[in-house]
Amino acid sequence: MLVLTRRADQSIMIGHDVVVTVLEVRGDQVRLGIRAPREVDVHREEVFAALQNANRAAVLESADAAASVARLRAPKPK
């Protein structure tokens, strides 16, 4: 992990097109501004984790549904 020290109104660059700026430091909270291209997703870590979990659950549900349909379509033994 890279650790940097920045003050309010100072920035860091990530790659060539993502800029993270410290907007305000108040007590134990830091407000950040992030400028990135529209095609770059920017989420808080907990939101990103929730999205990943929801996507995994959706894939599992789709696989279960596909298996159920396959069982329904399979020829019945005589």
Order of alpha helices (4+ residues) and beta strands (2+ residues): beta-beta-beta-alpha
